[in-house]
């Protein structure tokens, strides 16, 4: 979807016809620290999943959790709240 | 319900799509996400102006996967009751099949306690079958941290700055849940996203109860509370454990404390985690402690714990 729209391209009443279209928007580049996991310690409790304000943590097929780095803003809540210290925040390197 | 016991069993349906523009570690975005999870897809959301509206609906995109309408600060109560009544009429005339839909009004503390209180009071008084959620981040955060009537005593904001002659906010926080209780509505509750399962249970209960329900949700704001983003959950937890923001529900006039760890932690632990309180002297902290204790004792009395 085009983000830069002109005034005459706006729908009447500024209606947005596509639900959840903000998920195209990349918030991942706001991040300065990236969460890194050590799944050996993980007990699959789901605390990181429930406390993520982005809703970007999803369950992988083997039952562990992982953050979708396209959206992760790097707030560090998951690392702080994890009861087992599975998640660490490390500085992100530019590639 | 099973999912009430375990975060892993909570639905993975994200009705507030990721990609919203909330600050890092936003407690309000988390609260809205959890509320939407609890409400499910059969919901119509009426949203007052405020952080939530700004972060979720940057034209031409939207984060919402449920029907959503933006209203002004002052009329969210009126719009949500109008939509509820319109659906009732359509059902009565047989133009729509009868189906359980939740009509939810979302507003910040400005849209609830300051500007929107008149329309909200009207909606509660008329007894519409609505659920009103107040996301209380204790100031007008979206316009740049101006004080509201919900700002706690002693907090520094841009319009109540702390300095030599001022301790910050000079008045005590408006007790909005008690105002809602005074309307005699069937369900009033306070919640905090640091206790997600409790929050979701309350939202679901409020949506199921026939008649108006009011839920007051403390939404931590790392930007306005001047706290590191990763402490969001911790600060909310301390607010509850110190008694600054007790979790309780009032069902048809009957109080129940949901989290009562007595004796309480000292409020200093909560205050000193946040930059907006860091200027407070010992006397002011003492004063806040006295007030918190007094209010908490009253609440325990109402809940029949004394």
Interface residues (C-beta under 8 A of the other chain):
Chain A: X1 X2 X3 X5 X10 X14 X16 X18 X19 X20 X21 X22 X23 X24 X25 X26 X27 X30 X44 X45 X46 X47 X49 X50 X51 X52 X53 X54 X55 X56 X58 X59 X68 X71 X73 X74 X75 X76 X77 X79 X80 X81 X89
Chain B: X6 X7 X8 X10 X12 X14 X16 X17 X18 X19 X20 X21 X22 X24 X25 X26 X27 X29 X30 X33 X34 X56 X57 X58 X59 X60 X61 X62 X63 X64 X65 X66 X193 X196 X197 X222 X228 X229 X230 X231 X232 X233 X234
